């Protein structure tokens, strides 16, 4: 068994699920999270 953790943009979820399914991944847990902090740079 292997554990994979990934942080992806919400609009990429379908693409990631499809790719993992093609690799034989049969289940996953998806959580919607929000964050804050001092990091500068990327804004959505």
Protein Blocks (a to p, Z undefined) as FASTA:
>chain_A
ZZddddddfklmmmmmmmmmmnopabdcddddddddjbehjdZZ
